[in-house]
Every structure is written in C-alpha cells, then in structure tokens.
Amino acid sequence: MTATAIFDPVQRDLDLVEEAIRQVGRVDYPLLESFLKHILSTRGKRVRPAIVLLSASFHDYCLEYLVPLAAAIELLHTATLVHDDLIDNSTTRRGTPTLNSLTSRSVTVLVGDYLFANAAALCTETRNVRVMQVFGRTLMTICDGELRQIFSAGQWRQSREEYYQKIERKTASLLRTAAETGAILSGAPESHIEALRQYGYHLGMAFQIVDDVLDFIGNEATLGKPVGSDLRQGTMTLPTIRLLEDDAENRAIHRVFDDGDSSDDAVRDAVNAVLESSGVDFALNEARQFARAAVSSLASLPSTPGHQALESLAEYVVSRVS
C-alpha cells in the first residue's frame, strides 16, 4: 500500500495543507522566493501533516485550526532538513540539489531560520497555548538531538541506548508532536491524547531505524543519496552498533571511524561488513517491534477509517523502500 492510499481519509484536507505550505513560498523578494520554492517543491510523503489530521479525526475535526498546525509541523520538519543538509555538507536530497549546494552557508542558515519562523507563526493560528508549548519544546528537543549527533560524529563507542536517545530527539519527537497536537486540537480526552502521543513516538522510532537500514540496503536512485552516507559522515546507526557488539575490533568500521577514511573504498568495505553481519536483520526486527507498539497504543481509540489509516501507516513504515 502506498502512503497516498493510506492517507485517503484525509487526502482532500492534505491538499489544503499543501496550499498553506505553498503560500509560505510566495514572498515579495524574488531571490528569497526562488530559494523557498526550490525547497518546498521537493516534497516528501507528508507523513507528519497526515498524522496531525488523522489523530484529530477521532473527535472535533476543525480544519480552521488543523490546517495551519499540519502545515507548521511540516515546515518545522523542512527547516530541520535544510539545516541538516548544511551540517552534513549534503549536495542532494531526494535527487534534487540541496540549498547549501546552490548558495552560501550563511544564506542557507537564514532561509532555514525563515522556515522555522513561519512554522511558529502558523502554530499560533491554532490559538491553543498548549499546542504552542508542545511545539516549542519539540523544536528544542530536535536541536538537542542534532547537537548530540554532531558531537558524537566519528565516535564508534556508542551504545544502543545512546542511539535510541538520539533518534528519539531527532525524529520521533516530531512524529509524537504531530499526533499529540492533533489530538489536543480535537478536544480529545487525556487518555486518547496520551495514546496518540505514544503512537507517534513508537512510529517515529520505527521510521528512523528503517531510514538507517535503508542507508545500507536501499537503492541510490530511490533514496536520492548514496548508500553508506551515514558511515561516510561518521554517523553511528543501529546496524553498525549491532555489528560492533559482536565484533568490536572490526577493521572496516575502525578504518572509517578511527582512521577518518571516508574514501569510496573504505565506505564500501564498511557497508559490506555491516551487510555480512546480523546488524540489518536485528535493526529491522527492532523497527517492527516499535511499529507493533505503535499499533498497540491505538487499542483504546474508536474503530474508524482514521484508526485503520494509522495502523496501516505503521505497517507501511517498516516495509517501505525509500
């Protein structure tokens, strides 16, 4: 099943969110407008705004507030990608040149900041202080996660727990916020808000682990980036952590992390070492456990098309190839 099919219950409303996002790119300064349109035209699957809408579908579904919230969540995600690409010196994303490959670092930072500001402005349109507080805390959490990744780059002595903390902050926190704030805006009871919050957290953990696995087994054309990119940047992910639990002195991994060798040959050898280990299978099993936990979190919610869509999304996340 495709993401588009899963989001069918809210697809028409996602079109409204899409228009709200496009509106952000319409400014009266042509150069800024060109940068914004370049960034916003490289659209993903819109998982996060869909989660906002689906999480609100169990109770009072008010598009006046949900559309700006869903757009704000997606813009927050987009802004983090702009800064991530700059930090990682990435030249492409989803097969399209990154902003930092087209202009200066200082301009890239400011455009990312502009998107953060727009996300915050859209969030205020919800007129819900609790939603704004959750949104603000999430931005801080994401920055915390990014800093953890920067300062742990090139360090191979990382535990599973440290890895889980990092991806919770970098990825799962935003999916958790999408589900939680959608529920809050719908006037859901606290038990349902917590259930959806847990769903978003577990789904986000599964999502990032699969992302990290695809960096080893994905197709470059599908991924829009070279296989082994995480290793090349010195980023330790679960498949490699699992390999080192069994083979702490693996020469191919130490060549990349200890020797700082990011050549094509070194990265290819490190990728092959991971593929020949149990790391990929172990990580995929972990992702499936998180996905099952996400589905279990929904048990107390009414059986609706939105409920089924959220369950299907959890299944999709661990079966996707991009």
C-alpha positions in Angstrom: 0.0 0.0 0.0 1.3 3.5 -0.9 1.3 6.4 1.5 -1.2 8.2 -0.7 -3.7 5.3 -0.4 -3.2 5.2 3.4 -4.0 8.9 3.7 -7.2 8.6 1.7 -9.4 9.5 4.6 -7.7 13.0 4.9 -6.4 13.4 1.3 -8.7 16.4 0.4 -7.6 18.1 3.6 -4.0 17.4 2.9 -4.5 19.4 -0.3 -5.4 22.4 1.9 -2.3 21.9 3.9 -0.3 21.8 0.7 -1.7 25.1 -0.3 -0.8 26.6 3.1 2.8 25.4 2.6 2.9 26.8 -0.9 1.7 30.1 0.4 4.9 30.4 2.6 6.9 30.4 -0.7 5.1 33.5 -2.0 7.0 36.5 -0.9 7.8 39.9 -2.4 11.6 39.3 -2.5 12.3 37.3 -5.7 15.6 35.8 -4.5 14.1 34.5 -1.3 11.0 33.3 -3.2 13.2 31.3 -5.5 15.0 29.6 -2.6 11.8 28.9 -0.8 10.1 27.4 -3.9 13.2 25.3 -4.5 13.0 23.8 -1.0 9.2 23.5 -0.9 9.0 21.9 -4.3 11.0 18.9 -3.1 8.1 17.4 -1.2 8.1 14.1 0.7 5.2 11.9 1.6 3.7 14.4 4.0 3.6 11.8 6.8 3.7 14.4 9.6 0.8 16.6 8.5 -1.2 13.4 7.7 -0.7 12.2 11.3 -1.9 15.6 12.6 -5.2 15.2 10.7 -5.7 11.5 11.3 -5.1 12.0 15.1 -7.7 14.7 15.2 -10.2 12.6 13.3 -11.5 10.8 16.4 -13.1 13.9 17.9 -13.8 17.6 16.9 -12.2 17.9 13.5 -11.9 21.7 12.8 -9.9 22.5 9.7 -9.6 26.1 10.6 -7.0 25.2 13.2 -5.8 21.8 11.9 -4.6 23.0 8.5 -2.2 25.7 9.9 -1.0 23.2 12.6 -0.3 20.5 10.0 1.5 23.0 7.8 3.5 24.2 10.8 4.6 20.7 11.6 5.7 20.0 8.0 7.6 23.4 7.8 9.4 22.6 11.1 10.5 19.3 9.5 11.5 21.0 6.3 13.6 23.6 8.2 15.4 20.9 10.1 16.3 19.2 6.8 17.7 22.5 5.4 20.0 22.8 8.4 20.8 19.0 8.4 21.9 19.2 4.8 24.2 22.2 5.6 25.7 20.4 8.7 26.3 17.2 6.7 27.5 19.0 3.6 24.9 17.1 1.6 24.6 18.1 -2.1 21.4 16.3 -2.9 18.1 15.3 -1.2 15.6 13.1 -2.9 17.7 13.5 -6.0 17.4 17.3 -6.0 20.3 19.8 -5.2 20.2 21.0 -1.6 20.0 24.7 -0.9 23.5 24.7 0.5 24.9 23.4 -2.8 23.3 26.3 -4.6 24.2 29.2 -2.3 26.3 30.2 0.7 26.2 28.7 4.1 25.0 31.9 5.7 22.1 32.3 3.3 21.2 28.6 3.9 21.1 29.2 7.6 18.9 32.2 7.3 16.5 30.6 4.9 16.2 27.7 7.4 15.5 30.2 10.1 12.9 31.8 8.0 11.1 28.5 7.7 11.3 28.0 11.4 9.7 31.4 12.0 6.9 30.6 9.5 6.3 27.3 11.3 6.0 29.1 14.6 3.7 31.8 13.1 1.4 29.1 11.7 1.3 27.3 15.0 0.0 30.5 16.7 -3.0 30.3 14.3 -4.3 27.3 16.4 -4.9 29.8 19.2 -4.1 26.9 21.6 -1.4 27.7 24.2 -0.9 24.0 25.0 -0.2 23.2 21.3 2.3 26.1 21.1 4.1 24.9 24.3 4.4 21.4 22.9 5.6 22.8 19.5 8.3 25.0 21.2 9.5 22.1 23.4 9.8 19.9 20.3 12.0 22.4 18.5 14.3 22.5 21.5 14.3 18.7 21.6 15.2 18.4 17.9 18.1 20.9 18.3 19.3 18.8 21.2 19.2 15.7 19.1 21.1 17.4 16.3 23.8 18.5 18.7 24.2 15.0 20.1 24.7 13.7 16.5 27.3 16.4 15.7 29.3 15.8 18.8 29.2 12.0 18.5 30.3 12.0 14.9 33.2 9.7 14.3 32.8 8.0 17.7 32.2 4.3 17.3 31.8 3.6 21.0 28.1 4.3 21.2 25.5 2.1 22.9 22.0 1.2 21.6 20.6 3.4 24.4 22.6 6.4 23.2 21.4 5.7 19.7 17.8 5.5 20.8 18.0 8.7 22.7 19.5 10.4 19.7 16.8 9.3 17.2 14.0 10.0 19.7 15.1 13.6 19.8 15.9 14.0 16.1 13.0 12.1 14.6 10.5 10.5 16.9 9.8 13.7 18.8 8.3 15.4 15.8 6.0 12.5 14.9 5.0 12.3 18.5 4.2 16.0 18.5 2.2 15.7 15.3 0.0 13.0 16.9 -0.3 14.7 20.3 -1.1 18.2 19.0 -3.7 16.9 16.5 -5.4 15.1 19.4 -5.2 18.2 21.6 -6.8 20.4 19.0 -9.6 17.9 18.5 -10.5 18.2 22.2 -9.7 14.5 22.8 -9.8 13.2 26.4 -6.4 12.9 28.1 -6.3 9.2 27.7 -6.7 9.5 24.0 -4.1 12.3 23.8 -1.6 10.0 25.6 -2.4 7.1 23.4 -1.8 9.1 20.2 1.4 10.6 21.8 2.7 7.1 22.4 1.7 6.1 18.8 3.7 9.0 17.4 6.7 8.2 19.5 6.8 4.5 18.6 6.1 5.2 14.9 8.9 7.8 14.8 11.4 5.3 16.3 10.4 2.7 13.7 10.6 5.2 10.9 14.2 6.4 11.8 15.5 2.8 12.3 14.2 1.8 8.8 15.8 5.0 7.4 19.1 3.9 8.9 18.7 0.4 7.5 18.0 1.8 4.0 21.3 3.6 4.1 22.8 0.1 3.8 20.3 -1.8 1.6 18.5 0.9 -0.3 18.8 1.8 -3.9 20.7 5.1 -4.5 18.2 6.2 -7.2 15.3 5.6 -4.9 16.9 7.1 -1.8 18.1 10.2 -3.6 21.5 9.9 -1.8 24.5 7.5 -2.0 24.3 4.2 0.0 26.6 4.4 3.1 26.1 8.2 3.6 25.8 7.8 7.4 29.1 5.9 7.6 30.8 8.5 5.3 29.6 11.3 7.7 30.8 9.3 10.8 27.2 8.7 12.0 26.8 5.5 14.0 23.4 3.8 13.5 21.8 0.6 14.8 23.1 -1.9 12.2 26.7 -0.8 12.8 26.2 -0.7 16.6 24.9 -4.3 16.4 27.9 -5.4 14.3 30.4 -3.9 16.9 28.6 -5.7 19.7 29.7 -8.9 18.1 33.0 -7.8 16.6 34.3 -4.7 18.5 37.6 -4.7 16.5 36.1 -4.9 13.0 38.8 -3.4 10.9 36.5 -2.0 8.1 34.5 0.0 10.7 37.5 1.3 12.5 39.1 2.4 9.2 36.2 4.8 8.7 35.7 5.9 12.3 39.2 5.8 13.9 41.3 6.5 10.8 38.8 9.0 9.4 38.9 7.3 5.9 35.8 8.3 4.0 37.1 7.2 0.6 34.7 5.2 -1.6 36.7 2.0 -1.0 36.7 2.4 2.8 32.9 3.2 2.9 32.1 0.3 0.6 34.1 -2.1 2.8 32.4 -0.9 5.9 28.9 -1.2 4.3 29.8 -4.8 3.2 30.9 -5.6 6.8 27.6 -4.5 8.1 25.7 -6.4 5.4 27.6 -9.6 6.3 26.7 -9.2 9.9 23.4 -9.6 11.8 23.1 -5.8 12.0 20.5 -5.2 9.3 18.2 -8.0 10.4 18.5 -7.0 14.0 17.6 -3.4 13.3 14.6 -4.3 11.1 13.3 -6.5 13.9 13.7 -3.6 16.3 11.8 -1.4 13.9 9.0 -4.0 13.6 8.7 -4.1 17.4 8.3 -0.3 17.6 5.7 -0.4 14.8 3.8 -3.1 16.7 3.9 -0.9 19.9 2.6 2.0 17.8 -0.4 -0.1 16.7 -1.0 -1.4 20.3 -1.1 2.2 21.5 -4.3 2.8 19.5 -6.2 0.0 21.1 -8.4 2.3 23.3 -9.4 4.5 20.3 -12.6 4.1 18.4 -12.6 1.9 15.3 -12.7 4.4 12.4 -11.2 5.0 9.0 -8.6 7.2 10.7 -7.8 4.4 13.1 -7.3 2.0 10.2 -5.1 4.5 8.4 -2.8 4.9 11.4 -2.4 1.2 11.7 -1.7 0.9 8.0 0.9 3.7 8.3 2.7 1.7 11.0 2.8 -1.3 8.6 3.9 0.8 5.7 6.8 2.5 7.7 8.6 -0.9 8.2 8.0 -2.2 4.7 9.0 0.9 2.6 12.0 1.1 0.3 12.5 4.9 0.4 
